[in-house]
Amino acid sequence: MIDLFDRLKGRGIIPVVRIDDAGDALALADALITGGLPVAEVTFRTEAAAQAISEIASNKTEMLVGAGTVLSVDQAQRATDAGAKFVVTPGLNPTVVQWCQHEGIPILPGVTTPTEVETALSLELTRVKFFPAEAFGGVATLKALSGPYGMMRWFPTGGIDAANLTDYLSFDKVFACGGSWMVASKMIASHNFDGIAALTRQAVAIAANAKRAK
């Protein structure tokens, strides 16, 4: 599991994808690869999610694909059966966490409060998602939480874009961020894959500069 988190840390930014048509999955993957970011969190917010994960996992072996917005063990099972290599949840559901741990699947559950952080620690987790990041105070809240919980490493998601990505990645307790601005659903639906590749290149450059500045 640690190796996977190191791989995510090496990327800095993870595209959070909502895809309505699994037929667009391979073109999207190609756009991300072209943009220099062969990784994606495909959210279970649409019926196409599992099939999209399967298409990418089966045909684009250079891509690291995971499942997001996982709300149940059933969804986690469907995601991993489709080929997802990691699971991301909006909240901290101990049942889902423990299932993933039993199956050896890396999981990033969402937390926002000290109580949730301590629940994560009780489940032997030290890497968690901070969601929704901007709505809950952004970097300032992360720094406050990191006082008593210095062992935690954070994956902020929610309201992160090209304008504030550096602020998050400059904080040394953040190992990567999730963002959707470079893979907006409208861009996918309109097949603007050149635009997605261009925004992905921009995100990669921002992440690289932030890491060098640490």
C-alpha positions in Angstrom: 0.0 0.0 0.0 2.8 2.4 0.8 4.2 2.0 -2.7 0.9 3.2 -4.2 0.7 6.2 -1.9 4.3 7.0 -3.0 3.2 6.8 -6.6 0.3 9.2 -5.9 2.7 11.5 -4.0 5.0 11.5 -7.1 2.1 12.8 -9.2 1.0 15.5 -6.8 -2.4 16.0 -8.5 -5.0 13.3 -9.1 -7.7 14.0 -11.7 -11.2 13.3 -10.2 -13.3 12.1 -13.1 -17.1 12.0 -13.5 -17.8 10.2 -16.7 -21.3 9.6 -18.1 -20.4 7.4 -21.1 -17.9 4.6 -20.7 -17.2 4.9 -24.4 -15.2 8.1 -23.6 -13.0 6.3 -21.1 -10.1 5.4 -23.4 -9.9 8.8 -25.1 -9.9 10.4 -21.7 -7.1 8.2 -20.6 -5.1 9.1 -23.7 -5.6 12.8 -23.0 -4.3 12.3 -19.4 -1.4 10.3 -20.6 -0.6 12.9 -23.3 -0.8 15.6 -20.6 1.8 13.7 -18.5 -0.6 12.5 -15.8 -1.4 8.7 -16.2 -3.6 8.5 -13.1 -7.3 9.0 -12.4 -9.9 8.6 -9.7 -13.2 7.6 -11.5 -16.1 8.5 -9.2 -19.1 6.3 -8.7 -21.5 9.2 -9.3 -22.7 7.7 -12.6 -23.8 4.3 -13.9 -20.8 4.3 -16.3 -18.1 4.3 -13.5 -17.4 0.6 -13.2 -17.3 0.1 -17.0 -15.1 3.1 -17.5 -12.7 1.8 -14.8 -12.7 -1.6 -16.6 -12.0 -0.1 -20.0 -9.0 1.9 -18.7 -7.6 -0.9 -16.5 -7.8 -3.4 -19.3 -6.5 -1.3 -22.2 -4.2 1.3 -20.6 -1.9 -0.5 -18.4 0.3 2.5 -17.9 -2.6 4.2 -16.1 -3.1 4.0 -12.4 -6.9 4.0 -12.0 -8.9 4.1 -8.8 -12.5 4.5 -7.7 -13.9 7.5 -5.9 -17.2 8.4 -4.2 -17.4 4.8 -3.0 -20.2 4.6 -0.4 -20.5 0.9 0.3 -18.8 -2.4 0.3 -20.8 -3.4 -2.8 -19.4 -0.4 -4.7 -15.9 -1.2 -3.5 -16.3 -4.7 -4.7 -17.6 -3.6 -8.1 -14.7 -1.1 -8.4 -12.0 -3.5 -7.6 -13.5 -6.2 -9.7 -13.4 -3.7 -12.6 -9.7 -3.1 -12.0 -9.5 -0.2 -9.6 -6.2 -0.1 -7.7 -7.3 2.2 -4.9 -10.5 3.4 -3.3 -11.5 6.9 -2.2 -14.5 7.7 -0.1 -16.1 11.0 0.8 -16.5 10.1 4.4 -15.1 7.6 6.9 -17.2 4.4 6.9 -15.4 1.8 9.1 -17.1 -1.1 7.3 -15.8 0.0 3.9 -12.4 0.7 5.3 -12.1 -2.7 7.0 -13.3 -4.5 3.9 -10.6 -2.8 1.8 -7.9 -3.5 4.4 -9.0 -7.2 4.5 -8.7 -7.3 0.7 -5.4 -5.4 0.6 -6.9 -2.5 -1.3 -5.4 1.0 -0.5 -8.2 3.3 0.7 -8.3 7.0 1.3 -11.4 7.8 3.4 -12.6 11.4 3.8 -12.3 13.3 7.1 -12.8 16.8 8.3 -12.9 16.8 12.1 -10.5 15.7 14.9 -13.0 13.0 15.9 -12.9 11.5 12.3 -9.1 11.8 12.3 -9.0 9.8 15.6 -11.4 7.2 14.1 -9.0 6.9 11.1 -6.1 6.4 13.5 -8.0 3.7 15.4 -8.3 1.9 12.0 -4.5 2.2 11.6 -4.8 4.8 8.8 -2.3 7.7 8.5 -3.3 8.8 5.0 -6.7 10.3 4.5 -8.7 12.5 2.2 -9.6 16.0 3.5 -13.0 16.7 2.0 -14.5 19.1 1.0 -11.3 21.0 1.4 -12.1 24.6 0.6 -15.5 24.5 2.3 -13.9 23.4 5.5 -11.2 26.0 5.7 -8.6 24.8 3.2 -4.9 24.9 4.1 -5.5 26.8 7.3 -7.6 23.9 8.7 -5.1 21.3 7.6 -2.3 23.1 9.4 -4.5 23.3 12.5 -5.3 19.6 12.4 -1.7 18.8 11.8 -0.7 20.2 15.1 -2.1 17.4 17.3 -2.1 14.9 14.4 1.4 15.4 12.9 1.5 11.8 11.8 -1.3 12.2 9.3 -0.7 12.8 5.6 -3.5 14.5 3.6 -5.2 14.2 0.2 -7.3 17.4 0.0 -10.1 17.3 -2.5 -13.0 19.7 -3.1 -12.7 23.2 -4.5 -9.0 22.8 -5.6 -8.0 24.2 -8.9 -5.1 25.8 -10.8 -5.3 28.9 -8.7 -4.9 27.3 -5.2 -3.1 24.0 -6.0 0.3 25.4 -5.0 -1.0 26.5 -1.6 -2.0 22.9 -0.8 1.1 21.2 -2.3 3.4 23.6 -0.5 2.3 22.2 2.8 4.6 19.3 3.6 1.8 17.2 5.2 -0.1 17.1 1.9 1.1 14.2 -0.3 -1.3 14.9 -3.3 -4.5 16.7 -4.1 -7.6 15.7 -6.0 -9.0 18.0 -8.7 -11.5 18.0 -11.5 -11.0 21.2 -13.3 -8.8 19.6 -16.0 -11.4 16.8 -16.6 -14.6 18.7 -16.4 -17.6 16.6 -17.4 -18.6 19.1 -20.1 -15.2 18.8 -21.7 -15.5 15.0 -21.7 -19.0 15.0 -23.0 -18.0 17.4 -25.8 -14.9 15.3 -26.6 -12.6 18.2 -26.0 -9.7 15.9 -25.2 -7.1 18.3 -26.6 -8.3 20.8 -24.0 -8.1 18.2 -21.3 -4.6 17.4 -22.3 -3.6 21.0 -22.2 -5.1 21.6 -18.8 -3.4 18.5 -17.5 0.0 19.7 -18.7 -0.7 22.9 -16.8 -1.6 21.0 -13.6 1.5 18.8 -13.9 3.7 21.9 -14.2 2.1 23.6 -11.2 2.6 20.4 -9.1 6.2 20.1 -10.2 6.9 23.7 -9.3 5.2 23.3 -5.9 7.3 20.2 -5.1 10.5 21.9 -6.0 9.6 24.8 -3.7 9.1 22.6 -0.7 
